[in-house]
Amino acid sequence: MEKTTGVLWGRFNPPHKGHIALIGRLVKRVDILVVAIGNSKTKNTKRDPFSGAERVRMMRSYLRERNIRVKRVVAVADGDTWASSIDNLFEKCGRFDILFTDHVEIARLVRGRAKVVGFRRLGEISSTSVRDSIAKGGDWESMTGTSVASLIKGYDGIRRIKRAYGITR
């Protein structure tokens, strides 16, 4: 019997408890799950403070911390268009059966190449709320894993995010 492969594609900038809860649910729905980290070339901006390689390391570390096993975590470069970004996704991830997404345009463009399974975001935590909390000096560490918090600090992420938000102190 052939195994079912699923891909979860997102920015995960940075990974947080909501992402981990979702991945925990998705690994039960497929035999093999790949986590694809998009927009891998941009960094040091308000929306994308961390590079794809940094986010891959954060996600792998967080998955180990929570003892969640996925097939692999990969960085996927954006293309010039949504269609070329999706081509990059298939090139990087290889053949897969299901794409998990909450993005309508991605779902529309992937249909016919793989089954699309939508999901709704649950909870109040988002990567934006983590970044906003870091910028404002709030309690961002409770929104993510210990390993991710450690990596953010090691990447000088607090200063980088504050700089991207225009906060220089």
C-alpha angles and dihedrals in degrees: 000000000000118000121240115237122201132187127206109198121193145126097251091191089186115355113239142180093277091057092049092049090051093048089048089057095043097052086063092055099055137035093232127026125193120192110212117197112208133204090036099165100058124084142155094040128118092252097035111030095155130058123239091254091052092050092047089055091046092050094046090048093048092048090052090048090054094038094238115150121212127168093244146326115230137180115233121197119227117244128219090264136023088256093054090045088055090049087054090050093054092044092052098040100036121210116351135167105215135032114200110208143150092199115102097203093050090049091051094050096045097049109111093029096062138351111272120217116188127208137186122235113247129204133017101278121102132161087250091056090049091051092044090051092050091049092050095043093248132145098286096147092073089061095061141030127287090244093052092048090051092050093047089054091045091052089053084245097156092059092041093052093045089050091049089051091050094251108135104174 
